[in-house]
């Protein structure tokens, strides 16, 4: 069984990765819109 700490760390990393991806996509859309 996977430990709770491991699951929480994985979830935090996934959330951070998603935030970075969302921000990058938003930046690209903004650049396209301003073109």
Secondary structure, 3 states (H helix, E strand, C coil): CCCHHHHHHHHHHHHHHHHHHHHHHHHHHHHHHHC
